[in-house]
Amino acid sequence: MALALAGTDVARAEEPVAQPAAAVDELPQGQEVSDTVIELAGWVVASKDSQGYPFAVLDKAAAQILIFGGDGKLRGAAPALFGSAIGDHSAPGVAGLALRAIPGRDRTTPAGRFVGGYGPSIDAGRVLWVDYESAVSLHPTPPGTPAEKRAERLASASPDDNRVTHGCINVSTPFYEQVVRTTFERGGVFYILPDKASIAETFPAFAESRAAAQDGDGKRTRSARK
Protein backbone atom coordinates (compact mmCIF):
# COMPACT_ATOMS: atom_id res chain seq x y z
CA MET A 1 0.00 0.00 0.00
CA ALA A 2 1.39 3.39 -0.98
CA LEU A 3 0.52 4.95 2.36
CA ALA A 4 2.56 2.33 4.20
CA LEU A 5 5.44 2.91 1.81
CA ALA A 6 5.37 6.60 2.62
CA GLY A 7 5.80 5.90 6.31
CA THR A 8 8.61 3.43 5.66
CA ASP A 9 10.52 5.73 3.33
CA VAL A 10 10.44 8.61 5.77
CA ALA A 11 11.31 6.53 8.80
CA ARG A 12 14.57 5.31 7.30
CA ALA A 13 15.98 8.83 7.43
CA GLU A 14 15.75 8.86 11.24
CA GLU A 15 17.32 6.84 14.01
CA PRO A 16 14.99 4.12 15.35
CA VAL A 17 12.40 5.50 17.74
CA ALA A 18 9.45 4.05 19.60
CA GLN A 19 6.60 3.20 17.28
CA PRO A 20 3.68 5.64 17.54
CA ALA A 21 0.05 4.66 17.30
CA ALA A 22 -1.04 3.48 13.88
CA ALA A 23 -1.42 6.29 11.36
CA VAL A 24 -4.95 7.40 10.56
CA ASP A 25 -5.79 6.52 6.96
CA GLU A 26 -8.81 8.24 5.42
CA LEU A 27 -7.68 7.97 1.80
CA PRO A 28 -10.15 6.23 -0.53
CA GLN A 29 -9.44 2.55 -0.95
CA GLY A 30 -6.90 1.93 -3.70
CA GLN A 31 -5.86 5.59 -4.05
CA GLU A 32 -2.10 5.90 -4.52
CA VAL A 33 0.32 8.39 -2.97
CA SER A 34 2.68 9.82 -5.59
CA ASP A 35 6.42 9.16 -5.66
CA THR A 36 6.99 12.91 -5.42
CA VAL A 37 5.10 13.12 -2.13
CA ILE A 38 6.98 10.14 -0.70
CA GLU A 39 10.36 11.47 -1.83
CA LEU A 40 9.65 15.00 -0.58
CA ALA A 41 8.63 13.71 2.85
CA GLY A 42 11.78 11.59 3.03
CA TRP A 43 13.92 14.58 2.07
CA VAL A 44 12.31 16.79 4.73
CA VAL A 45 13.33 14.33 7.44
CA ALA A 46 16.77 13.48 6.04
CA SER A 47 17.71 17.15 5.55
CA LYS A 48 15.99 18.27 8.78
CA ASP A 49 14.26 20.94 6.69
CA SER A 50 11.38 21.18 9.18
CA GLN A 51 13.89 21.61 12.02
CA GLY A 52 12.23 18.95 14.11
CA TYR A 53 8.75 20.43 13.82
CA PRO A 54 5.82 18.38 12.54
CA PHE A 55 5.07 18.83 8.86
CA ALA A 56 2.50 18.14 6.20
CA VAL A 57 2.83 17.41 2.50
CA LEU A 58 -0.18 18.48 0.45
CA ASP A 59 -0.77 17.29 -3.11
CA LYS A 60 -3.31 19.51 -4.85
CA ALA A 61 -3.52 17.33 -7.97
CA ALA A 62 -4.37 14.21 -5.94
CA ALA A 63 -6.34 16.18 -3.33
CA GLN A 64 -4.36 14.58 -0.51
CA ILE A 65 -2.73 15.64 2.74
CA LEU A 66 -0.14 13.57 4.60
CA ILE A 67 0.85 14.61 8.11
CA PHE A 68 4.07 13.67 9.90
CA GLY A 69 5.23 14.22 13.46
CA GLY A 70 8.46 15.94 14.37
CA ASP A 71 10.03 12.46 14.50
CA GLY A 72 9.25 11.95 10.82
CA LYS A 73 6.64 9.26 11.47
CA LEU A 74 3.44 9.31 9.46
CA ARG A 75 0.49 10.32 11.63
CA GLY A 76 -2.26 10.40 9.08
CA ALA A 77 -3.34 10.75 5.46
CA ALA A 78 -6.64 12.01 4.14
CA PRO A 79 -8.39 13.64 1.19
CA ALA A 80 -8.52 17.43 1.27
CA LEU A 81 -10.30 20.27 -0.48
CA PHE A 82 -8.31 23.08 -2.10
CA GLY A 83 -8.88 26.40 -3.85
CA SER A 84 -11.25 26.23 -6.81
CA ALA A 85 -8.84 28.12 -9.09
CA ILE A 86 -5.74 26.50 -10.56
CA GLY A 87 -2.62 28.42 -9.63
CA ASP A 88 0.35 28.50 -7.30
CA HIS A 89 0.34 32.09 -6.03
CA SER A 90 -2.03 34.28 -4.07
CA ALA A 91 -3.25 37.46 -5.73
CA PRO A 92 -2.04 40.72 -4.14
CA GLY A 93 -4.51 41.99 -1.55
CA VAL A 94 -6.65 38.85 -1.54
CA ALA A 95 -6.16 38.38 2.21
CA GLY A 96 -8.01 41.62 2.88
CA LEU A 97 -11.14 40.71 0.91
CA ALA A 98 -14.36 39.18 2.19
CA LEU A 99 -14.81 35.64 0.88
CA ARG A 100 -17.67 36.57 -1.44
CA ALA A 101 -15.55 39.40 -2.89
CA ILE A 102 -12.67 37.16 -3.98
CA PRO A 103 -12.82 36.76 -7.78
CA GLY A 104 -13.06 33.18 -8.97
CA ARG A 105 -9.68 33.38 -10.69
CA ASP A 106 -8.02 34.33 -7.40
CA ARG A 107 -9.35 31.46 -5.31
CA THR A 108 -6.03 29.64 -5.38
CA THR A 109 -4.17 27.59 -2.80
CA PRO A 110 -0.55 28.77 -3.05
CA ALA A 111 2.26 26.26 -3.48
CA GLY A 112 5.53 26.21 -1.58
CA ARG A 113 6.99 25.84 1.90
CA PHE A 114 5.11 27.63 4.66
CA VAL A 115 5.77 27.87 8.39
CA GLY A 116 2.40 27.98 10.11
CA GLY A 117 0.65 27.72 13.43
CA TYR A 118 -2.45 28.55 15.41
CA GLY A 119 -3.49 32.16 15.80
CA PRO A 120 -6.56 34.41 15.97
CA SER A 121 -8.78 35.31 13.05
CA ILE A 122 -11.35 38.05 12.62
CA ASP A 123 -14.37 35.83 12.06
CA ALA A 124 -13.49 32.22 12.94
CA GLY A 125 -11.75 32.40 16.29
CA ARG A 126 -8.48 30.52 16.68
CA VAL A 127 -7.44 28.85 13.43
CA LEU A 128 -4.47 26.95 12.05
CA TRP A 129 -2.78 29.37 9.65
CA VAL A 130 -0.80 27.70 6.89
CA ASP A 131 0.16 31.09 5.42
CA TYR A 132 -1.05 34.05 7.42
CA GLU A 133 0.04 36.60 4.80
CA SER A 134 -2.33 35.18 2.19
CA ALA A 135 -5.00 34.16 4.76
CA VAL A 136 -4.75 30.45 3.94
CA SER A 137 -5.74 28.19 6.81
CA LEU A 138 -6.32 24.48 7.36
CA HIS A 139 -9.66 23.70 8.96
CA PRO A 140 -12.54 21.20 9.02
CA THR A 141 -15.15 21.34 6.29
CA PRO A 142 -17.46 24.21 7.32
CA PRO A 143 -21.08 23.24 7.99
CA GLY A 144 -22.50 26.37 6.39
CA THR A 145 -21.73 25.46 2.77
CA PRO A 146 -24.49 23.02 1.73
CA ALA A 147 -24.72 24.36 -1.83
CA GLU A 148 -21.04 23.60 -2.41
CA LYS A 149 -21.43 20.00 -1.15
CA ARG A 150 -18.02 20.12 0.46
CA ALA A 151 -18.59 17.07 2.66
CA GLU A 152 -19.77 15.06 -0.35
CA ARG A 153 -16.79 16.18 -2.43
CA LEU A 154 -14.43 15.23 0.38
CA ALA A 155 -16.01 11.78 0.66
CA SER A 156 -15.92 11.01 -3.07
CA ALA A 157 -13.29 8.60 -4.35
CA SER A 158 -12.16 10.95 -7.13
CA PRO A 159 -9.92 14.00 -6.57
CA ASP A 160 -11.48 15.75 -9.56
CA ASP A 161 -14.22 17.43 -7.51
CA ASN A 162 -12.03 18.58 -4.61
CA ARG A 163 -11.29 22.07 -5.96
CA VAL A 164 -14.02 24.16 -4.35
CA THR A 165 -12.70 26.42 -1.57
CA HIS A 166 -11.72 30.09 -1.64
CA GLY A 167 -8.09 29.03 -1.13
CA CYS A 168 -8.09 27.43 2.30
CA ILE A 169 -7.60 23.69 2.87
CA ASN A 170 -10.46 21.60 4.26
CA VAL A 171 -10.34 18.12 5.81
CA SER A 172 -12.96 16.05 7.59
CA THR A 173 -13.77 17.02 11.18
CA PRO A 174 -12.65 13.65 12.63
CA PHE A 175 -9.29 13.88 10.83
CA TYR A 176 -8.84 17.47 11.95
CA GLU A 177 -9.56 16.71 15.59
CA GLN A 178 -7.66 13.43 15.74
CA VAL A 179 -4.60 14.29 13.66
CA VAL A 180 -4.31 17.94 12.64
CA ARG A 181 -5.07 19.65 15.94
CA THR A 182 -2.94 17.33 18.05
CA THR A 183 0.02 17.42 15.65
CA PHE A 184 0.21 21.16 14.99
CA GLU A 185 -0.71 22.57 18.39
CA ARG A 186 2.73 24.21 18.56
CA GLY A 187 3.01 24.92 14.83
CA GLY A 188 4.72 23.20 11.95
CA VAL A 189 5.79 23.35 8.33
CA PHE A 190 3.54 22.86 5.30
CA TYR A 191 4.79 21.77 1.87
CA ILE A 192 2.17 22.34 -0.85
CA LEU A 193 2.88 20.85 -4.27
CA PRO A 194 2.26 23.11 -7.28
CA ASP A 195 -0.44 23.01 -9.94
CA LYS A 196 1.58 24.55 -12.77
CA ALA A 197 5.05 25.47 -11.52
CA SER A 198 7.79 22.86 -11.55
CA ILE A 199 9.02 21.08 -8.44
CA ALA A 200 12.41 22.71 -9.05
CA GLU A 201 10.83 26.18 -8.91
CA THR A 202 8.76 25.38 -5.85
CA PHE A 203 11.24 23.33 -3.80
CA PRO A 204 14.70 24.00 -5.30
CA ALA A 205 16.73 22.38 -2.50
CA PHE A 206 14.66 19.20 -2.68
CA ALA A 207 14.90 19.08 -6.48
CA GLU A 208 18.69 19.48 -6.37
CA SER A 209 19.04 16.77 -3.76
CA ARG A 210 16.84 14.36 -5.72
CA ALA A 211 18.70 15.00 -8.97
CA ALA A 212 22.05 14.46 -7.24
CA ALA A 213 20.87 11.20 -5.66
CA GLN A 214 19.53 9.86 -8.95
CA ASP A 215 22.72 10.78 -10.78
CA GLY A 216 24.82 9.25 -8.04
CA ASP A 217 22.90 5.99 -8.21
CA GLY A 218 23.39 5.84 -11.96
CA LYS A 219 19.65 5.97 -12.53
CA ARG A 220 17.89 7.78 -15.31
CA THR A 221 16.77 11.18 -14.07
CA ARG A 222 13.04 11.71 -14.49
CA SER A 223 11.30 15.00 -15.06
CA ALA A 224 9.70 16.27 -11.88
CA ARG A 225 5.92 16.01 -11.76
CA LYS A 226 4.30 19.39 -12.31
C-alpha positions in Angstrom: 0.0 0.0 0.0 1.4 3.4 -1.0 0.5 5.0 2.4 2.6 2.3 4.2 5.4 2.9 1.8 5.4 6.6 2.6 5.8 5.9 6.3 8.6 3.4 5.7 10.5 5.7 3.3 10.4 8.6 5.8 11.3 6.5 8.8 14.6 5.3 7.3 16.0 8.8 7.4 15.8 8.9 11.2 17.3 6.8 14.0 15.0 4.1 15.3 12.4 5.5 17.7 9.5 4.1 19.6 6.6 3.2 17.3 3.7 5.6 17.5 0.0 4.7 17.3 -1.0 3.5 13.9 -1.4 6.3 11.4 -5.0 7.4 10.6 -5.8 6.5 7.0 -8.8 8.2 5.4 -7.7 8.0 1.8 -10.1 6.2 -0.5 -9.4 2.5 -1.0 -6.9 1.9 -3.7 -5.9 5.6 -4.0 -2.1 5.9 -4.5 0.3 8.4 -3.0 2.7 9.8 -5.6 6.4 9.2 -5.7 7.0 12.9 -5.4 5.1 13.1 -2.1 7.0 10.1 -0.7 10.4 11.5 -1.8 9.7 15.0 -0.6 8.6 13.7 2.9 11.8 11.6 3.0 13.9 14.6 2.1 12.3 16.8 4.7 13.3 14.3 7.4 16.8 13.5 6.0 17.7 17.1 5.6 16.0 18.3 8.8 14.3 20.9 6.7 11.4 21.2 9.2 13.9 21.6 12.0 12.2 18.9 14.1 8.8 20.4 13.8 5.8 18.4 12.5 5.1 18.8 8.9 2.5 18.1 6.2 2.8 17.4 2.5 -0.2 18.5 0.4 -0.8 17.3 -3.1 -3.3 19.5 -4.9 -3.5 17.3 -8.0 -4.4 14.2 -5.9 -6.3 16.2 -3.3 -4.4 14.6 -0.5 -2.7 15.6 2.7 -0.1 13.6 4.6 0.9 14.6 8.1 4.1 13.7 9.9 5.2 14.2 13.5 8.5 15.9 14.4 10.0 12.5 14.5 9.2 11.9 10.8 6.6 9.3 11.5 3.4 9.3 9.5 0.5 10.3 11.6 -2.3 10.4 9.1 -3.3 10.7 5.5 -6.6 12.0 4.1 -8.4 13.6 1.2 -8.5 17.4 1.3 -10.3 20.3 -0.5 -8.3 23.1 -2.1 -8.9 26.4 -3.9 -11.3 26.2 -6.8 -8.8 28.1 -9.1 -5.7 26.5 -10.6 -2.6 28.4 -9.6 0.3 28.5 -7.3 0.3 32.1 -6.0 -2.0 34.3 -4.1 -3.3 37.5 -5.7 -2.0 40.7 -4.1 -4.5 42.0 -1.5 -6.6 38.9 -1.5 -6.2 38.4 2.2 -8.0 41.6 2.9 -11.1 40.7 0.9 -14.4 39.2 2.2 -14.8 35.6 0.9 -17.7 36.6 -1.4 -15.6 39.4 -2.9 -12.7 37.2 -4.0 -12.8 36.8 -7.8 -13.1 33.2 -9.0 -9.7 33.4 -10.7 -8.0 34.3 -7.4 -9.3 31.5 -5.3 -6.0 29.6 -5.4 -4.2 27.6 -2.8 -0.5 28.8 -3.0 2.3 26.3 -3.5 5.5 26.2 -1.6 7.0 25.8 1.9 5.1 27.6 4.7 5.8 27.9 8.4 2.4 28.0 10.1 0.6 27.7 13.4 -2.5 28.5 15.4 -3.5 32.2 15.8 -6.6 34.4 16.0 -8.8 35.3 13.1 -11.4 38.1 12.6 -14.4 35.8 12.1 -13.5 32.2 12.9 -11.7 32.4 16.3 -8.5 30.5 16.7 -7.4 28.8 13.4 -4.5 27.0 12.0 -2.8 29.4 9.6 -0.8 27.7 6.9 0.2 31.1 5.4 -1.0 34.1 7.4 0.0 36.6 4.8 -2.3 35.2 2.2 -5.0 34.2 4.8 -4.7 30.5 3.9 -5.7 28.2 6.8 -6.3 24.5 7.4 -9.7 23.7 9.0 -12.5 21.2 9.0 -15.2 21.3 6.3 -17.5 24.2 7.3 -21.1 23.2 8.0 -22.5 26.4 6.4 -21.7 25.5 2.8 -24.5 23.0 1.7 -24.7 24.4 -1.8 -21.0 23.6 -2.4 -21.4 20.0 -1.1 -18.0 20.1 0.5 -18.6 17.1 2.7 -19.8 15.1 -0.3 -16.8 16.2 -2.4 -14.4 15.2 0.4 -16.0 11.8 0.7 -15.9 11.0 -3.1 -13.3 8.6 -4.4 -12.2 11.0 -7.1 -9.9 14.0 -6.6 -11.5 15.8 -9.6 -14.2 17.4 -7.5 -12.0 18.6 -4.6 -11.3 22.1 -6.0 -14.0 24.2 -4.4 -12.7 26.4 -1.6 -11.7 30.1 -1.6 -8.1 29.0 -1.1 -8.1 27.4 2.3 -7.6 23.7 2.9 -10.5 21.6 4.3 -10.3 18.1 5.8 -13.0 16.0 7.6 -13.8 17.0 11.2 -12.7 13.7 12.6 -9.3 13.9 10.8 -8.8 17.5 11.9 -9.6 16.7 15.6 -7.7 13.4 15.7 -4.6 14.3 13.7 -4.3 17.9 12.6 -5.1 19.6 15.9 -2.9 17.3 18.1 0.0 17.4 15.6 0.2 21.2 15.0 -0.7 22.6 18.4 2.7 24.2 18.6 3.0 24.9 14.8 4.7 23.2 11.9 5.8 23.4 8.3 3.5 22.9 5.3 4.8 21.8 1.9 2.2 22.3 -0.8 2.9 20.8 -4.3 2.3 23.1 -7.3 -0.4 23.0 -9.9 1.6 24.6 -12.8 5.0 25.5 -11.5 7.8 22.9 -11.6 9.0 21.1 -8.4 12.4 22.7 -9.1 10.8 26.2 -8.9 8.8 25.4 -5.8 11.2 23.3 -3.8 14.7 24.0 -5.3 16.7 22.4 -2.5 14.7 19.2 -2.7 14.9 19.1 -6.5 18.7 19.5 -6.4 19.0 16.8 -3.8 16.8 14.4 -5.7 18.7 15.0 -9.0 22.1 14.5 -7.2 20.9 11.2 -5.7 19.5 9.9 -9.0 22.7 10.8 -10.8 24.8 9.2 -8.0 22.9 6.0 -8.2 23.4 5.8 -12.0 19.7 6.0 -12.5 17.9 7.8 -15.3 16.8 11.2 -14.1 13.0 11.7 -14.5 11.3 15.0 -15.1 9.7 16.3 -11.9 5.9 16.0 -11.8 4.3 19.4 -12.3 
